[in-house]
């Protein structure tokens, strides 16, 4: 009976030693960020930046194109008021301007919701949330990974400039 317990203990000990020898390598490999992942992340980030830029342009256009917002001046005044009735009254805004401001705010929320949906779609479809988050975390934690990423971004920018010059 003691020999069976001893064999089982040795077997468990052997498995533990084997796991300790293998697991750190596996964990290190899983945590490493590859050049391919960095490149995908850079491409996804560029697409997200374009989406964000488009959203900001839509918001700007919604504000500036509304005649009641006086080229955006009244919008900024009402936005600074943050719903404070005294500040709204001090701005000199008319009821129509206040209503237009409220409508623009609804449009802005719709633009933001659309951006969030597109952002999520780009991440899921092109890199996956797990990889995206892994790379994002590695960029903050590891200067070498950040340097490699910066090189990839710089080469993408150079390639984009060359392509643009070739079109003109």
MARTOR-848548 format. One record per residue: x, y, z of N, C-alpha, C in turn; residue number from 1. Coordinates in nm, 2 decimals, decimal comma, padded with zeros to 4 digits. Atoms other than C-alpha are relative to their C-alpha. Example, Ala and Ser with C-alpha at 12.3 -4.5 7.8 and 13.67 -1.06 7.14 Angstrom:
2
n.u:00,09&n.v:-00,12&n.w:00,00&ca.u:01,23&ca.v:-00,45&ca.w:00,78&c.u:00,09&c.v:00,12&c.w:00,00&resi:1
n.u:-00,09&n.v:-00,11&n.w:00,00&ca.u:01,37&ca.v:-00,11&ca.w:00,71&c.u:-00,08&c.v:00,11&c.w:00,08&resi:2
//
This chain:
168
n.u:00,08&n.v:-00,12&n.w:00,00&ca.u:00,00&ca.v:00,00&ca.w:00,00&c.u:00,09&c.v:00,13&c.w:00,00&resi:1
n.u:-00,08&n.v:-00,12&n.w:-00,01&ca.u:00,28&ca.v:00,24&ca.w:00,09&c.u:00,07&c.v:00,02&c.w:-00,14&resi:2
n.u:-00,07&n.v:-00,01&n.w:00,13&ca.u:00,45&ca.v:00,17&ca.w:-00,25&c.u:-00,09&c.v:00,07&c.w:-00,10&resi:3
n.u:00,10&n.v:-00,06&n.w:00,09&ca.u:00,13&ca.v:00,27&ca.w:-00,44&c.u:-00,01&c.v:00,15&c.w:00,03&resi:4
n.u:00,01&n.v:-00,14&n.w:-00,04&ca.u:00,11&ca.v:00,60&ca.w:-00,24&c.u:00,13&c.v:00,07&c.w:-00,04&resi:5
n.u:-00,13&n.v:-00,06&n.w:00,04&ca.u:00,48&ca.v:00,66&ca.w:-00,30&c.u:00,01&c.v:00,02&c.w:-00,15&resi:6
n.u:00,00&n.v:-00,02&n.w:00,15&ca.u:00,44&ca.v:00,60&ca.w:-00,68&c.u:-00,09&c.v:00,11&c.w:-00,04&resi:7
n.u:00,09&n.v:-00,11&n.w:00,03&ca.u:00,14&ca.v:00,83&ca.w:-00,69&c.u:00,06&c.v:00,14&c.w:00,04&resi:8
n.u:-00,07&n.v:-00,13&n.w:-00,04&ca.u:00,33&ca.v:01,10&ca.w:-00,50&c.u:00,11&c.v:00,04&c.w:-00,10&resi:9
n.u:-00,10&n.v:-00,02&n.w:00,09&ca.u:00,62&ca.v:01,06&ca.w:-00,73&c.u:-00,05&c.v:00,05&c.w:-00,14&resi:10
n.u:00,07&n.v:-00,04&n.w:00,12&ca.u:00,39&ca.v:01,08&ca.w:-01,03&c.u:-00,05&c.v:00,14&c.w:00,00&resi:11
n.u:00,05&n.v:-00,13&n.w:-00,01&ca.u:00,22&ca.v:01,39&ca.w:-00,91&c.u:00,12&c.v:00,10&c.w:00,01&resi:12
n.u:-00,11&n.v:-00,09&n.w:-00,01&ca.u:00,56&ca.v:01,55&ca.w:-00,82&c.u:00,06&c.v:00,01&c.w:-00,14&resi:13
n.u:-00,05&n.v:-00,01&n.w:00,13&ca.u:00,69&ca.v:01,46&ca.w:-01,17&c.u:-00,08&c.v:00,09&c.w:-00,09&resi:14
n.u:00,09&n.v:-00,08&n.w:00,09&ca.u:00,39&ca.v:01,61&ca.w:-01,34&c.u:00,01&c.v:00,15&c.w:00,04&resi:15
n.u:-00,01&n.v:-00,14&n.w:-00,04&ca.u:00,43&ca.v:01,93&ca.w:-01,13&c.u:00,13&c.v:00,06&c.w:-00,05&resi:16
n.u:-00,13&n.v:-00,05&n.w:00,05&ca.u:00,80&ca.v:01,96&ca.w:-01,22&c.u:-00,01&c.v:00,02&c.w:-00,15&resi:17
n.u:00,01&n.v:-00,02&n.w:00,14&ca.u:00,71&ca.v:01,91&ca.w:-01,59&c.u:-00,08&c.v:00,12&c.w:-00,04&resi:18
n.u:00,08&n.v:-00,12&n.w:00,02&ca.u:00,44&ca.v:02,17&ca.w:-01,57&c.u:00,08&c.v:00,13&c.w:00,02&resi:19
n.u:-00,08&n.v:-00,12&n.w:-00,03&ca.u:00,67&ca.v:02,42&ca.w:-01,41&c.u:00,11&c.v:00,02&c.w:-00,11&resi:20
n.u:-00,10&n.v:-00,02&n.w:00,11&ca.u:00,93&ca.v:02,36&ca.w:-01,69&c.u:-00,07&c.v:00,04&c.w:-00,13&resi:21
n.u:00,07&n.v:-00,03&n.w:00,13&ca.u:00,67&ca.v:02,39&ca.w:-01,97&c.u:-00,08&c.v:00,13&c.w:00,01&resi:22
n.u:00,10&n.v:-00,11&n.w:-00,01&ca.u:00,42&ca.v:02,65&ca.w:-01,84&c.u:00,07&c.v:00,14&c.w:-00,02&resi:23
n.u:-00,06&n.v:-00,14&n.w:00,02&ca.u:00,66&ca.v:02,96&ca.w:-01,82&c.u:00,02&c.v:00,02&c.w:-00,15&resi:24
n.u:-00,03&n.v:-00,02&n.w:00,14&ca.u:00,76&ca.v:02,90&ca.w:-02,18&c.u:-00,13&c.v:00,03&c.w:-00,08&resi:25
n.u:00,12&n.v:-00,01&n.w:00,07&ca.u:00,40&ca.v:02,87&ca.w:-02,29&c.u:-00,06&c.v:00,14&c.w:00,04&resi:26
n.u:00,06&n.v:-00,13&n.w:-00,04&ca.u:00,29&ca.v:03,18&ca.w:-02,09&c.u:00,08&c.v:00,11&c.w:-00,06&resi:27
n.u:-00,08&n.v:-00,10&n.w:00,06&ca.u:00,58&ca.v:03,38&ca.w:-02,23&c.u:-00,04&c.v:00,02&c.w:-00,15&resi:28
n.u:00,03&n.v:00,00&n.w:00,14&ca.u:00,49&ca.v:03,29&ca.w:-02,58&c.u:-00,14&c.v:00,06&c.w:-00,02&resi:29
n.u:00,14&n.v:-00,05&n.w:00,01&ca.u:00,12&ca.v:03,37&ca.w:-02,53&c.u:00,00&c.v:00,15&c.w:00,03&resi:30
n.u:00,00&n.v:-00,14&n.w:-00,03&ca.u:00,21&ca.v:03,71&ca.w:-02,38&c.u:00,08&c.v:00,09&c.w:-00,10&resi:31
n.u:-00,08&n.v:-00,07&n.w:00,09&ca.u:00,45&ca.v:03,81&ca.w:-02,65&c.u:-00,08&c.v:00,06&c.w:-00,11&resi:32
n.u:00,07&n.v:-00,06&n.w:00,11&ca.u:00,34&ca.v:04,05&ca.w:-02,92&c.u:00,08&c.v:-00,01&c.w:-00,12&resi:33
n.u:-00,07&n.v:00,02&n.w:00,12&ca.u:00,44&ca.v:03,96&ca.w:-03,27&c.u:00,00&c.v:00,13&c.w:-00,09&resi:34
n.u:00,00&n.v:-00,11&n.w:00,09&ca.u:00,53&ca.v:04,20&ca.w:-03,55&c.u:-00,13&c.v:00,01&c.w:-00,08&resi:35
n.u:00,12&n.v:00,01&n.w:00,08&ca.u:00,22&ca.v:04,08&ca.w:-03,74&c.u:-00,12&c.v:00,07&c.w:00,09&resi:36
n.u:00,10&n.v:-00,06&n.w:-00,08&ca.u:00,00&ca.v:04,18&ca.w:-03,44&c.u:00,02&c.v:00,15&c.w:00,01&resi:37
n.u:-00,03&n.v:-00,15&n.w:-00,01&ca.u:00,17&ca.v:04,52&ca.w:-03,41&c.u:-00,05&c.v:00,06&c.w:-00,13&resi:38
n.u:00,04&n.v:-00,06&n.w:00,13&ca.u:00,11&ca.v:04,58&ca.w:-03,78&c.u:-00,15&c.v:00,00&c.w:-00,01&resi:39
n.u:00,15&n.v:00,00&n.w:00,01&ca.u:-00,26&ca.v:04,48&ca.w:-03,76&c.u:-00,05&c.v:00,10&c.w:00,10&resi:40
n.u:00,05&n.v:-00,10&n.w:-00,10&ca.u:-00,30&ca.v:04,70&ca.w:-03,45&c.u:00,02&c.v:00,14&c.w:-00,06&resi:41
n.u:-00,02&n.v:-00,13&n.w:00,07&ca.u:-00,14&ca.v:04,99&ca.w:-03,64&c.u:-00,10&c.v:00,03&c.w:-00,11&resi:42
n.u:00,10&n.v:-00,01&n.w:00,10&ca.u:-00,37&ca.v:04,93&ca.w:-03,93&c.u:-00,14&c.v:00,03&c.w:00,06&resi:43
n.u:00,13&n.v:-00,02&n.w:-00,07&ca.u:-00,68&ca.v:04,91&ca.w:-03,70&c.u:00,00&c.v:00,14&c.w:00,06&resi:44
n.u:00,00&n.v:-00,13&n.w:-00,06&ca.u:-00,57&ca.v:05,22&ca.w:-03,52&c.u:-00,01&c.v:00,11&c.w:-00,10&resi:45
n.u:00,01&n.v:-00,10&n.w:00,10&ca.u:-00,53&ca.v:05,41&ca.w:-03,84&c.u:-00,15&c.v:00,01&c.w:-00,05&resi:46
n.u:00,15&n.v:00,00&n.w:00,04&ca.u:-00,89&ca.v:05,31&ca.w:-03,94&c.u:-00,08&c.v:00,07&c.w:00,10&resi:47
n.u:00,08&n.v:-00,06&n.w:-00,11&ca.u:-01,02&ca.v:05,41&ca.w:-03,60&c.u:00,03&c.v:00,15&c.w:00,00&resi:48
n.u:-00,03&n.v:-00,14&n.w:00,01&ca.u:-00,84&ca.v:05,75&ca.w:-03,63&c.u:-00,08&c.v:00,07&c.w:-00,11&resi:49
n.u:00,08&n.v:-00,05&n.w:00,11&ca.u:-01,01&ca.v:05,80&ca.w:-03,97&c.u:-00,15&c.v:00,01&c.w:00,04&resi:50
n.u:00,14&n.v:00,00&n.w:-00,04&ca.u:-01,35&ca.v:05,71&ca.w:-03,82&c.u:-00,02&c.v:00,12&c.w:00,10&resi:51
n.u:00,01&n.v:-00,10&n.w:-00,10&ca.u:-01,29&ca.v:05,95&ca.w:-03,53&c.u:00,01&c.v:00,14&c.w:-00,07&resi:52
n.u:-00,02&n.v:-00,13&n.w:00,07&ca.u:-01,18&ca.v:06,23&ca.w:-03,77&c.u:-00,13&c.v:00,03&c.w:-00,08&resi:53
n.u:00,13&n.v:-00,02&n.w:00,07&ca.u:-01,50&ca.v:06,17&ca.w:-03,98&c.u:-00,11&c.v:00,04&c.w:00,10&resi:54
n.u:00,10&n.v:-00,04&n.w:-00,10&ca.u:-01,71&ca.v:06,19&ca.w:-03,66&c.u:00,01&c.v:00,14&c.w:00,04&resi:55
n.u:-00,03&n.v:-00,14&n.w:-00,04&ca.u:-01,55&ca.v:06,52&ca.w:-03,56&c.u:-00,04&c.v:00,09&c.w:-00,11&resi:56
n.u:00,04&n.v:-00,09&n.w:00,12&ca.u:-01,61&ca.v:06,66&ca.w:-03,91&c.u:-00,15&c.v:00,01&c.w:00,00&resi:57
n.u:00,15&n.v:00,00&n.w:00,00&ca.u:-01,98&ca.v:06,56&ca.w:-03,89&c.u:-00,05&c.v:00,09&c.w:00,11&resi:58
n.u:00,04&n.v:-00,09&n.w:-00,11&ca.u:-02,01&ca.v:06,73&ca.w:-03,55&c.u:00,02&c.v:00,14&c.w:-00,03&resi:59
n.u:-00,03&n.v:-00,14&n.w:00,04&ca.u:-01,84&ca.v:07,04&ca.w:-03,67&c.u:-00,10&c.v:00,05&c.w:-00,10&resi:60
n.u:00,09&n.v:-00,04&n.w:00,11&ca.u:-02,06&ca.v:07,05&ca.w:-03,98&c.u:-00,14&c.v:00,03&c.w:00,06&resi:61
n.u:00,14&n.v:-00,01&n.w:-00,06&ca.u:-02,38&ca.v:07,00&ca.w:-03,77&c.u:-00,01&c.v:00,14&c.w:00,08&resi:62
n.u:00,00&n.v:-00,13&n.w:-00,08&ca.u:-02,28&ca.v:07,30&ca.w:-03,55&c.u:00,01&c.v:00,12&c.w:-00,09&resi:63
n.u:-00,02&n.v:-00,11&n.w:00,09&ca.u:-02,15&ca.v:07,53&ca.w:-03,82&c.u:-00,11&c.v:00,03&c.w:-00,10&resi:64
n.u:00,10&n.v:-00,02&n.w:00,11&ca.u:-02,42&ca.v:07,47&ca.w:-04,07&c.u:-00,14&c.v:00,05&c.w:00,06&resi:65
n.u:00,12&n.v:-00,05&n.w:-00,05&ca.u:-02,70&ca.v:07,56&ca.w:-03,83&c.u:00,00&c.v:00,15&c.w:00,02&resi:66
n.u:00,01&n.v:-00,14&n.w:00,01&ca.u:-02,79&ca.v:07,92&ca.w:-03,89&c.u:-00,02&c.v:00,06&c.w:00,14&resi:67
n.u:00,03&n.v:-00,05&n.w:-00,13&ca.u:-02,91&ca.v:07,96&ca.w:-03,53&c.u:00,12&c.v:00,00&c.w:00,09&resi:68
n.u:-00,12&n.v:00,02&n.w:-00,08&ca.u:-02,57&ca.v:07,87&ca.w:-03,39&c.u:00,10&c.v:00,11&c.w:-00,03&resi:69
n.u:-00,09&n.v:-00,11&n.w:00,03&ca.u:-02,40&ca.v:08,18&ca.w:-03,54&c.u:00,14&c.v:-00,05&c.w:-00,02&resi:70
n.u:-00,14&n.v:00,05&n.w:00,03&ca.u:-02,11&ca.v:07,98&ca.w:-03,69&c.u:00,06&c.v:-00,08&c.w:00,11&resi:71
n.u:-00,06&n.v:00,08&n.w:-00,11&ca.u:-02,07&ca.v:07,78&ca.w:-03,37&c.u:00,01&c.v:00,08&c.w:00,13&resi:72
n.u:-00,01&n.v:-00,08&n.w:-00,12&ca.u:-02,05&ca.v:08,08&ca.w:-03,13&c.u:-00,10&c.v:-00,03&c.w:00,10&resi:73
n.u:00,11&n.v:00,02&n.w:-00,10&ca.u:-02,39&ca.v:08,03&ca.w:-02,97&c.u:00,01&c.v:-00,15&c.w:00,05&resi:74
n.u:-00,01&n.v:00,14&n.w:-00,04&ca.u:-02,33&ca.v:07,65&ca.w:-02,96&c.u:00,10&c.v:00,00&c.w:00,12&resi:75
n.u:-00,10&n.v:00,00&n.w:-00,10&ca.u:-02,01&ca.v:07,71&ca.w:-02,76&c.u:-00,05&c.v:00,06&c.w:00,13&resi:76
n.u:00,06&n.v:-00,07&n.w:-00,12&ca.u:-02,19&ca.v:07,95&ca.w:-02,52&c.u:-00,09&c.v:-00,09&c.w:00,07&resi:77
n.u:00,10&n.v:00,09&n.w:-00,06&ca.u:-02,47&ca.v:07,70&ca.w:-02,46&c.u:00,07&c.v:-00,12&c.w:00,06&resi:78
n.u:-00,08&n.v:00,11&n.w:-00,05&ca.u:-02,22&ca.v:07,42&ca.w:-02,42&c.u:00,07&c.v:00,03&c.w:00,13&resi:79
n.u:-00,06&n.v:-00,04&n.w:-00,12&ca.u:-02,03&ca.v:07,61&ca.w:-02,16&c.u:-00,09&c.v:00,01&c.w:00,12&resi:80
n.u:00,10&n.v:-00,02&n.w:-00,10&ca.u:-02,35&ca.v:07,67&ca.w:-01,97&c.u:-00,03&c.v:-00,13&c.w:00,07&resi:81
n.u:00,03&n.v:00,14&n.w:-00,05&ca.u:-02,39&ca.v:07,29&ca.w:-01,91&c.u:-00,13&c.v:-00,01&c.w:00,07&resi:82
n.u:00,13&n.v:00,01&n.w:-00,05&ca.u:-02,76&ca.v:07,33&ca.w:-01,85&c.u:-00,03&c.v:00,10&c.w:00,12&resi:83
n.u:00,02&n.v:-00,10&n.w:-00,10&ca.u:-02,72&ca.v:07,61&ca.w:-01,59&c.u:-00,09&c.v:00,11&c.w:-00,06&resi:84
n.u:00,10&n.v:-00,10&n.w:00,05&ca.u:-03,03&ca.v:07,83&ca.w:-01,64&c.u:00,05&c.v:00,14&c.w:00,00&resi:85
n.u:-00,05&n.v:-00,13&n.w:-00,02&ca.u:-02,86&ca.v:08,14&ca.w:-01,52&c.u:00,10&c.v:00,03&c.w:-00,12&resi:86
n.u:-00,10&n.v:-00,02&n.w:00,11&ca.u:-02,57&ca.v:08,10&ca.w:-01,77&c.u:-00,06&c.v:00,00&c.w:-00,14&resi:87
n.u:00,07&n.v:00,00&n.w:00,13&ca.u:-02,81&ca.v:08,01&ca.w:-02,05&c.u:-00,07&c.v:00,14&c.w:-00,02&resi:88
n.u:00,06&n.v:-00,13&n.w:00,01&ca.u:-03,00&ca.v:08,33&ca.w:-01,98&c.u:00,10&c.v:00,11&c.w:-00,03&resi:89
n.u:-00,11&n.v:-00,10&n.w:00,02&ca.u:-02,67&ca.v:08,53&ca.w:-01,97&c.u:00,05&c.v:-00,01&c.w:-00,14&resi:90
n.u:-00,05&n.v:00,01&n.w:00,13&ca.u:-02,58&ca.v:08,39&ca.w:-02,31&c.u:-00,09&c.v:00,08&c.w:-00,10&resi:91
n.u:00,09&n.v:-00,07&n.w:00,09&ca.u:-02,88&ca.v:08,57&ca.w:-02,47&c.u:-00,06&c.v:-00,09&c.w:-00,10&resi:92
n.u:00,05&n.v:00,10&n.w:00,10&ca.u:-02,99&ca.v:08,25&ca.w:-02,65&c.u:-00,15&c.v:00,01&c.w:00,00&resi:93
n.u:00,14&n.v:00,00&n.w:00,02&ca.u:-03,34&ca.v:08,25&ca.w:-02,79&c.u:-00,05&c.v:-00,14&c.w:00,02&resi:94
n.u:00,06&n.v:00,13&n.w:-00,02&ca.u:-03,58&ca.v:07,96&ca.w:-02,74&c.u:00,03&c.v:-00,09&c.w:-00,12&resi:95
n.u:-00,03&n.v:00,08&n.w:00,12&ca.u:-03,52&ca.v:07,86&ca.w:-03,10&c.u:00,15&c.v:-00,05&c.w:00,00&resi:96
n.u:-00,14&n.v:00,04&n.w:-00,01&ca.u:-03,14&ca.v:07,86&ca.w:-03,04&c.u:00,02&c.v:-00,11&c.w:00,10&resi:97
n.u:-00,01&n.v:00,10&n.w:-00,10&ca.u:-03,18&ca.v:07,65&ca.w:-02,73&c.u:-00,06&c.v:-00,13&c.w:-00,05&resi:98
n.u:00,05&n.v:00,12&n.w:00,06&ca.u:-03,40&ca.v:07,40&ca.w:-02,92&c.u:00,10&c.v:-00,05&c.w:-00,11&resi:99
n.u:-00,09&n.v:00,05&n.w:00,10&ca.u:-03,15&ca.v:07,39&ca.w:-03,21&c.u:00,12&c.v:-00,06&c.w:00,07&resi:100
n.u:-00,11&n.v:00,06&n.w:-00,08&ca.u:-02,87&ca.v:07,33&ca.w:-02,95&c.u:-00,04&c.v:-00,14&c.w:00,05&resi:101
n.u:00,04&n.v:00,13&n.w:-00,04&ca.u:-03,07&ca.v:07,04&ca.w:-02,81&c.u:00,00&c.v:-00,10&c.w:-00,11&resi:102
n.u:00,00&n.v:00,09&n.w:00,11&ca.u:-03,12&ca.v:06,89&ca.w:-03,15&c.u:00,14&c.v:-00,04&c.w:-00,05&resi:103
n.u:-00,14&n.v:00,03&n.w:00,04&ca.u:-02,75&ca.v:06,92&ca.w:-03,23&c.u:00,06&c.v:-00,10&c.w:00,10&resi:104
n.u:-00,05&n.v:00,10&n.w:-00,10&ca.u:-02,67&ca.v:06,74&ca.w:-02,90&c.u:-00,05&c.v:-00,14&c.w:-00,03&resi:105
n.u:00,05&n.v:00,14&n.w:00,04&ca.u:-02,90&ca.v:06,45&ca.w:-03,01&c.u:00,08&c.v:-00,05&c.w:-00,12&resi:106
n.u:-00,07&n.v:00,05&n.w:00,11&ca.u:-02,72&ca.v:06,44&ca.w:-03,34&c.u:00,14&c.v:-00,04&c.w:00,04&resi:107
n.u:-00,14&n.v:00,03&n.w:-00,05&ca.u:-02,38&ca.v:06,44&ca.w:-03,16&c.u:00,00&c.v:-00,14&c.w:00,06&resi:108
n.u:00,02&n.v:00,13&n.w:-00,06&ca.u:-02,50&ca.v:06,14&ca.w:-02,95&c.u:-00,01&c.v:-00,11&c.w:-00,10&resi:109
n.u:00,01&n.v:00,10&n.w:00,11&ca.u:-02,60&ca.v:05,96&ca.w:-03,27&c.u:00,13&c.v:-00,02&c.w:-00,07&resi:110
n.u:-00,13&n.v:00,01&n.w:00,07&ca.u:-02,26&ca.v:06,03&ca.w:-03,43&c.u:00,09&c.v:-00,08&c.w:00,09&resi:111
n.u:-00,08&n.v:00,07&n.w:-00,09&ca.u:-02,09&ca.v:05,90&ca.w:-03,12&c.u:-00,04&c.v:-00,15&c.w:00,01&resi:112
n.u:00,05&n.v:00,13&n.w:00,00&ca.u:-02,30&ca.v:05,59&ca.w:-03,11&c.u:00,04&c.v:-00,08&c.w:-00,12&resi:113
n.u:-00,04&n.v:00,06&n.w:00,12&ca.u:-02,23&ca.v:05,52&ca.w:-03,47&c.u:00,15&c.v:-00,02&c.w:00,00&resi:114
n.u:-00,14&n.v:00,02&n.w:-00,01&ca.u:-01,86&ca.v:05,57&ca.w:-03,41&c.u:00,04&c.v:-00,12&c.w:00,08&resi:115
n.u:-00,03&n.v:00,11&n.w:-00,09&ca.u:-01,86&ca.v:05,33&ca.w:-03,12&c.u:-00,03&c.v:-00,14&c.w:-00,07&resi:116
n.u:00,04&n.v:00,12&n.w:00,07&ca.u:-02,04&ca.v:05,07&ca.w:-03,33&c.u:00,11&c.v:-00,04&c.w:-00,11&resi:117
n.u:-00,10&n.v:00,02&n.w:00,11&ca.u:-01,79&ca.v:05,11&ca.w:-03,62&c.u:00,14&c.v:-00,04&c.w:00,06&resi:118
n.u:-00,13&n.v:00,03&n.w:-00,07&ca.u:-01,49&ca.v:05,11&ca.w:-03,38&c.u:00,00&c.v:-00,14&c.w:00,05&resi:119
n.u:00,01&n.v:00,13&n.w:-00,05&ca.u:-01,61&ca.v:04,79&ca.w:-03,22&c.u:00,01&c.v:-00,10&c.w:-00,12&resi:120
n.u:00,00&n.v:00,09&n.w:00,11&ca.u:-01,67&ca.v:04,63&ca.w:-03,56&c.u:00,14&c.v:-00,01&c.w:-00,06&resi:121
n.u:-00,14&n.v:00,01&n.w:00,05&ca.u:-01,32&ca.v:04,72&ca.w:-03,69&c.u:00,09&c.v:-00,08&c.w:00,09&resi:122
n.u:-00,08&n.v:00,08&n.w:-00,09&ca.u:-01,16&ca.v:04,58&ca.w:-03,38&c.u:-00,03&c.v:-00,15&c.w:-00,01&resi:123
n.u:00,04&n.v:00,14&n.w:00,01&ca.u:-01,36&ca.v:04,26&ca.w:-03,39&c.u:00,04&c.v:-00,07&c.w:-00,13&resi:124
n.u:-00,01&n.v:00,06&n.w:00,13&ca.u:-01,34&ca.v:04,20&ca.w:-03,76&c.u:00,15&c.v:-00,01&c.w:-00,04&resi:125
n.u:-00,13&n.v:-00,01&n.w:00,06&ca.u:-00,98&ca.v:04,29&ca.w:-03,82&c.u:00,12&c.v:-00,05&c.w:00,09&resi:126
n.u:-00,11&n.v:00,04&n.w:-00,09&ca.u:-00,77&ca.v:04,20&ca.w:-03,51&c.u:-00,05&c.v:-00,09&c.w:00,11&resi:127
n.u:00,05&n.v:00,07&n.w:-00,12&ca.u:-01,00&ca.v:04,06&ca.w:-03,24&c.u:00,02&c.v:00,07&c.w:00,12&resi:128
n.u:-00,01&n.v:-00,08&n.w:-00,12&ca.u:-01,07&ca.v:04,21&ca.w:-02,91&c.u:00,12&c.v:-00,04&c.w:00,09&resi:129
n.u:-00,11&n.v:00,06&n.w:-00,09&ca.u:-00,82&ca.v:03,98&ca.w:-02,72&c.u:00,14&c.v:00,05&c.w:-00,05&resi:130
n.u:-00,13&n.v:-00,05&n.w:00,05&ca.u:-00,53&ca.v:04,07&ca.w:-02,95&c.u:00,01&c.v:00,15&c.w:00,01&resi:131
n.u:00,00&n.v:-00,15&n.w:-00,01&ca.u:-00,62&ca.v:04,44&ca.w:-02,96&c.u:00,04&c.v:00,04&c.w:00,14&resi:132
n.u:-00,03&n.v:-00,04&n.w:-00,14&ca.u:-00,62&ca.v:04,46&ca.w:-02,58&c.u:00,14&c.v:-00,05&c.w:00,04&resi:133
n.u:-00,14&n.v:00,05&n.w:-00,04&ca.u:-00,30&ca.v:04,25&ca.w:-02,55&c.u:00,10&c.v:00,10&c.w:-00,06&resi:134
n.u:-00,10&n.v:-00,09&n.w:00,06&ca.u:-00,11&ca.v:04,48&ca.w:-02,79&c.u:-00,01&c.v:00,14&c.w:00,07&resi:135
n.u:00,02&n.v:-00,13&n.w:-00,06&ca.u:-00,26&ca.v:04,79&ca.w:-02,63&c.u:00,07&c.v:00,00&c.w:00,14&resi:136
n.u:-00,06&n.v:00,01&n.w:-00,13&ca.u:-00,14&ca.v:04,67&ca.w:-02,29&c.u:00,15&c.v:-00,01&c.w:-00,01&resi:137
n.u:-00,14&n.v:00,02&n.w:00,02&ca.u:00,20&ca.v:04,57&ca.w:-02,42&c.u:00,07&c.v:00,14&c.w:-00,04&resi:138
n.u:-00,05&n.v:-00,13&n.w:00,04&ca.u:00,25&ca.v:04,92&ca.w:-02,58&c.u:00,02&c.v:00,09&c.w:00,12&resi:139
n.u:-00,02&n.v:-00,08&n.w:-00,12&ca.u:00,20&ca.v:05,08&ca.w:-02,24&c.u:00,11&c.v:-00,05&c.w:00,10&resi:140
n.u:-00,08&n.v:00,06&n.w:-00,09&ca.u:00,41&ca.v:04,83&ca.w:-02,05&c.u:00,15&c.v:-00,02&c.w:-00,04&resi:141
n.u:-00,13&n.v:00,04&n.w:00,05&ca.u:00,71&ca.v:04,76&ca.w:-02,28&c.u:00,05&c.v:00,10&c.w:-00,10&resi:142
n.u:-00,06&n.v:-00,10&n.w:00,09&ca.u:00,93&ca.v:05,03&ca.w:-02,43&c.u:00,05&c.v:-00,06&c.w:-00,13&resi:143
n.u:-00,05&n.v:00,07&n.w:00,12&ca.u:01,08&ca.v:04,78&ca.w:-02,68&c.u:-00,12&c.v:-00,02&c.w:-00,10&resi:144
n.u:00,12&n.v:00,02&n.w:00,08&ca.u:00,73&ca.v:04,69&ca.w:-02,81&c.u:-00,05&c.v:00,13&c.w:-00,06&resi:145
n.u:00,04&n.v:-00,13&n.w:00,05&ca.u:00,64&ca.v:05,06&ca.w:-02,83&c.u:00,09&c.v:00,05&c.w:-00,11&resi:146
n.u:-00,10&n.v:-00,05&n.w:00,10&ca.u:00,96&ca.v:05,14&ca.w:-03,02&c.u:-00,03&c.v:-00,08&c.w:-00,14&resi:147
n.u:00,03&n.v:00,07&n.w:00,12&ca.u:00,88&ca.v:04,86&ca.w:-03,27&c.u:-00,13&c.v:00,04&c.w:-00,06&resi:148
n.u:00,12&n.v:-00,05&n.w:00,05&ca.u:00,53&ca.v:04,98&ca.w:-03,30&c.u:00,01&c.v:00,14&c.w:-00,07&resi:149
n.u:-00,03&n.v:-00,13&n.w:00,06&ca.u:00,65&ca.v:05,34&ca.w:-03,37&c.u:00,06&c.v:-00,02&c.w:-00,14&resi:150
n.u:-00,07&n.v:00,02&n.w:00,13&ca.u:00,87&ca.v:05,21&ca.w:-03,65&c.u:-00,10&c.v:-00,05&c.w:-00,10&resi:151
n.u:00,10&n.v:00,05&n.w:00,10&ca.u:00,58&ca.v:05,02&ca.w:-03,81&c.u:-00,09&c.v:00,12&c.w:-00,04&resi:152
n.u:00,08&n.v:-00,12&n.w:00,03&ca.u:00,36&ca.v:05,34&ca.w:-03,79&c.u:00,07&c.v:00,09&c.w:-00,09&resi:153
n.u:-00,08&n.v:-00,09&n.w:00,09&ca.u:00,64&ca.v:05,55&ca.w:-03,94&c.u:00,01&c.v:-00,06&c.w:-00,14&resi:154
n.u:-00,01&n.v:00,06&n.w:00,14&ca.u:00,68&ca.v:05,30&ca.w:-04,23&c.u:-00,13&c.v:00,00&c.w:-00,07&resi:155
n.u:00,13&n.v:-00,01&n.w:00,07&ca.u:00,31&ca.v:05,30&ca.w:-04,29&c.u:-00,03&c.v:00,14&c.w:-00,05&resi:156
n.u:00,01&n.v:-00,14&n.w:00,04&ca.u:00,31&ca.v:05,68&ca.w:-04,30&c.u:00,08&c.v:00,03&c.w:-00,12&resi:157
n.u:-00,09&n.v:-00,02&n.w:00,11&ca.u:00,60&ca.v:05,68&ca.w:-04,54&c.u:-00,06&c.v:-00,06&c.w:-00,13&resi:158
n.u:00,07&n.v:00,07&n.w:00,11&ca.u:00,42&ca.v:05,42&ca.w:-04,76&c.u:-00,12&c.v:00,08&c.w:-00,05&resi:159
n.u:00,12&n.v:-00,08&n.w:00,03&ca.u:00,10&ca.v:05,63&ca.w:-04,75&c.u:00,04&c.v:00,13&c.w:-00,08&resi:160
n.u:-00,05&n.v:-00,13&n.w:00,07&ca.u:00,29&ca.v:05,95&ca.w:-04,85&c.u:00,04&c.v:-00,03&c.w:-00,14&resi:161
n.u:-00,05&n.v:00,04&n.w:00,13&ca.u:00,46&ca.v:05,77&ca.w:-05,14&c.u:-00,11&c.v:-00,03&c.w:-00,09&resi:162
n.u:00,12&n.v:00,04&n.w:00,08&ca.u:00,13&ca.v:05,63&ca.w:-05,26&c.u:-00,08&c.v:00,13&c.w:-00,04&resi:163
n.u:00,07&n.v:-00,13&n.w:00,03&ca.u:-00,03&ca.v:05,98&ca.w:-05,24&c.u:00,08&c.v:00,08&c.w:-00,11&resi:164
n.u:-00,08&n.v:-00,07&n.w:00,09&ca.u:00,26&ca.v:06,13&ca.w:-05,43&c.u:-00,01&c.v:-00,06&c.w:-00,14&resi:165
n.u:00,01&n.v:00,08&n.w:00,13&ca.u:00,23&ca.v:05,86&ca.w:-05,70&c.u:-00,13&c.v:00,03&c.w:-00,07&resi:166
n.u:00,13&n.v:-00,03&n.w:00,06&ca.u:-00,13&ca.v:05,95&ca.w:-05,75&c.u:-00,01&c.v:00,14&c.w:-00,07&resi:167
n.u:00,01&n.v:-00,14&n.w:00,04&ca.u:-00,07&ca.v:06,32&ca.w:-05,81&c.u:00,08&c.v:00,02&c.w:-00,12&resi:168
//
